[in-house]
Amino acid sequence: MTSDEKQKLELSSTEATRVFTVGRSRIELNFEDCFQGMGKLPEECVDVVVTSPPYNIGVAYGTYDDTVSRKDYLDWIGRWSDEIWRVLARTGSLFLNIGGKPSDPWGPVEVALRLRERFRLQNTIHWIKSIVIEKNTSGDDHGLTEDVNVGHIKPINSKRYLSDAHEYVFHFTKHGDVELDRKAIGVAYKDKSNIARWQSAGTDMRCRGNTWFIPYKTIVSRERDRPHPASFPPRLAEMCVRLHGLDRVNLVVDPFMGLGNTALACVALDKSFLGYEIDPEYFETSCEQVARAVGQLNLFR
C-alpha cells in the first residue's frame, strides 16, 4: 500500500472534522493538512496563532518525517508561514514555540530568520521547563528555607552539552506594533512599595517578563499522560492568548494541533478555535481531550 493510499484509508475511517460548542465559542478540530485547511480561510480572519511545528531533530512522530534536509525543512517553514501571513489579521499575533537539540543550537534561530522574510519579531519568550534556585545564592530577602528544584527535563548523556531546560516562543506580528495586555499574565509585586514608587504600576501587578516557567505535569505513563513526543502544556497556549488581549481575540488557530492543547486553552478561555492535524492517533487523542474538557465545563453551566 502506498503512502497516499494509506492516508486515504485513514481519512475514510476517521471523522475528518469534529466540532464542539462551549459558551459562545466553536471549537473545530480537523483531520487535515494545514495547507489545505488554511487555504479555505479568508484573508486576515485569524487573531492569534499558537503553534509548535516539528523541529526537524529526529523526533519519532507517527506519520511525519522529522529528518528532512535543513534546506527542505526551512523551505517548508517558509511555505506555511506565508499562509499564516495571509490569514492573520493586521493586528494579529503568531506565537511560535520551537526547540532544538544541544548539538544543533542554530535550528530555532534559523527558523526565526526564515520568518523574518515576512514577519517582525516583536518578542522572544523563553519557556522554562525546569529550574533550580539554591537557597544560598538567592539572597536573604527572598525567604527561601531550602533549595527549590522544580520541573522536568529530558536528560542527555553527554560530556559536551547541557540538558535543555528551555524552549523558545517567538512572538511574531506583521508590523511589530501590536499592543499587548501584559498584565493579563502579570505577577504581583514582591516589594509592595513599588506600587506607590512606580507611577506606571497603579495596581499590585507587574509585567511577568519574557521568562515563563511552565512545567510539564509528572509523566507516569508516556502512552497515557503525553503520547505526543513534543507537545507543549495547555497553560503555555493560554498565556499566549491572554497576552495578546482576550477582548481582541475572536479566532485562534493551531496548524499543527498535536494533542489539542491550544484547543484546550481556548475551551478554558471561551474562544473559538480551528486546528489541523495529519496524524490520526494524535487527532483522536485531541478530540477525546477536548470532548472531556467541554463536557466538564458544560456540566457546570
N, C-alpha and C positions, 0 to 999 in steps of 0.2 A: 504494500500500500504506500503510495506516495505521500509526501507531507501535505500536499493540497487536498488529497482525498481524506486523509486523517482529520484535517481541520474541518472539512465539510461534514464528516461524520459527527465530530464533536459539536458542531453548530446545530445539527439536526436533533441531537439528543439533549441539548441544553436550551432552556427557555432563554432567548438571547437578550431580553430586556425585562428587568424587574422594577416595578415602581411601588414606592411606599409613600404614604402620606402621614405627616406628623405636624400637628398645629396648622400653621399656614403654609407649610413647605412641602415640596415634592422632591423626593429622593429617588433618582433614576440611576440604576446600575445596568451597564451594557456589556455584554459579551461580544466585544467588537474591537477591532484595531482603532486606535485613537485617530489615525489619519482619516479613516472612513467616517468615524463618528463626528469629529470636529468639522469635517468638510461639509456637514449638513447644517452647521450653525451659521446664523447671520453674522456679519461683521460687528465687532465691538459690543457683544451681548454678554460677556463674562466679566464679573467684577474682580474675582480672586481666583488664581490658580495655585493650588498647593500640591506639589507632586515630588516624587523621587524616582527618576528613571533608573534603569540598570546602570551600574557603574563601570561595566566592562573590566572587571577584575577577576573574572573566572568563577563567579557565583553560580551554584548549581540550581538554576531555575528549572521549572517544569518543561517549558516549551521554548524559551528564548535562549539563543546562543550568546553568552556573555564573554566570548573570547575573540571577537572580530578584531581586525586591524585598527589601530588608533585612527587612521585616516577615515576608514569606513564608519567608525563609531562617531567621530566628530561631525562627519557629513550628515549622519542620521540625526544627531543632536540639532544641527542647523535646520534640517527639514521640519522637525516637529516644532521647534521654537518659532519658525516662520509662521506656522499655522496658529500657534498661540498668539503671536503678534496680531494676526488678522482678527481673531475673535475677542481679544482682550480690550476692554473699554479704555478710553483715553486716560482715565484716572484709575485704571486697574493695577493690581499687584500680582506679580508672579513670585511665589516663594519656592525656590528650587533647592531641595535637600539633596546633597551629593557628597559622597565619601570617596575614599580611595584606599590604598593599602600602603603600609610603611615603605615598601620597596619601590613604590611608584607615586611619590607625593605630588607630581605635576598634574595628575589626572584631573582633579577637581578644578584646578586653575585653568587648564586648557579648555575645559567645558565652559567656564565663566568667560574666557576670552572669545570663544565662538559665539556666545550670546551677545557679546559686546558689539557685534556687527549690526545688531538690531536694537538692543535694549540699553538702558542706562542702569548700572549697578548702583542702587540707592543705599543699600545697607548690606553689610556682611555680618551674619549672626553665627555664633559658634554654639552648636548643640552639644552640651557636655553630658556624657552618659555616665561618667564615674568621676568622683572627686575625693581627694584626701586633704583634710585640714588638720594639721598637727597642733595640738594644744600649745606647745612651747614656742610655736612660730606665729601664732595668730594674734598675739598681743593680749595683755591682761584685761583690756577694756571690753573684750568680746565675750568674756564669761564662760569660755569652754571649760568643762570639768574633765574632759577626756578627748582623745583624738577622734575625729569624725572620718569615717570611711564608708561612703555610700555609693550605690550604683553598681552597674555591671559592665564589664568589657570582655571582649574575646581575647584571651591571652595568646601571645605568639612566642614561639621558642626561637630566639634569635640572639646572636652576640652583637648585632649591628643596629637593630631597630627597636624602638619603644613600642609597646602595645598602644593601639589607637584608642583614645578615650573621648574623642570628639568627632563630629562631622560638621560640614558647612551647611548653612541655609542662606543661599544668596537671594536677596530681595531685589528683583528687577522691576523697573517700571519703564514706560515708554519714553518719558522725558525727564525723569529724575526729580519731579516736582509734586509728587503725591503726598498730601498731608496725612499723617497717621494719628491714631488715637493711642498715644504712648502710655497713658495712664490706665488704659483698659487692661494692660498686663503689668501695671506698676506694682511697686512694693512699698511698704510703709517705711518711713524714716526710722533708722535705729536711734539716732540722736534727735529727739523731738524739738530741740531748739532750732533745728534747721527750718521748721515750718515758719517761724517768725523771721529768721535771718534771711531766707531766700524769698525775694518778692514774688518770684515765679511759682513758688510752692503752692500757696493758697490752702492746700489740704495736706493731710498726712499721707501723701503718696508721691513717690518719685519714679522717674523712668527706670525700668529694670536694667537697661543697657543691652548690649549685644551678646551677652553670655548667658545662655539659658541652660540650667541644669534640669534635665528631664530624664530620669532613669527608666529603663525597661522594668516591667514587673518581673519578679523572680520566675524563671522558667524551670518548671519541674519536668514537663514533658514537651519536647520540641514539637511533636506532632499535634498536641492538644493546645499548648499555650502560644506558640508562634510558628505555625507551619511554613510561613514565608521566610526565606533566609535573610531578607534585607528590608524589613518593614520599619516604619517609624511609629512611635506611640500616638494615639489619637490626641493627646494633650499638645503635642507639637503643632499639629494642624489647627487645633482650636486657638492656640496662642497667635498663630499667624493671621487667622481670620479676625480675631479680636483686635489685633494691632492695626490692621487695615482700617477698621472702624465699622462696627456692626450696622450702624444706620446707613452705610453706603454699600452694603452687600445684599444683593438680590440673588445672585447665582455664583456658586463655587464649582470649579471643575478640577478633576484629577485625571489626566490622560493615562496614568499608569497606576491604576486603582489598587492593585495588590489585594490585600485582605480587607480593604474598605475602611481604613482608619480615618481618612479625610471625611468620608461619608458619615462615620460615627460622630465626628466632631460637629458636622452640620446638623445631625439629628439633635445633639445636645443644645446647639445654638439656635435651632429653628430656622435654618437657612436652606434654601433649595440647592440641590447638588446634582451634578452629572458626572458619572465616572465611566471609564473604559478599561477593560481587561481582556487579554487574549488567552490566558491560561485557565482552562475550565475548572480546575480544582481551586485555584485562588478565587475565581469568580463565585463559585458555590459557597466558599467559606465567607466571602464578603456579604453575600445575600443572607446567609444564616446569621451573621453578626448583626447586620442592620435590622433584620426582622426581629431579632431578640430585643435590640435596643428600642425600636419603635414600639414594640408590644409593651415593654415595661413603661415607657412614657405614656402611651395612650391609656394604660390601665389606671393611671392616677389622674387623668384629666377629667 
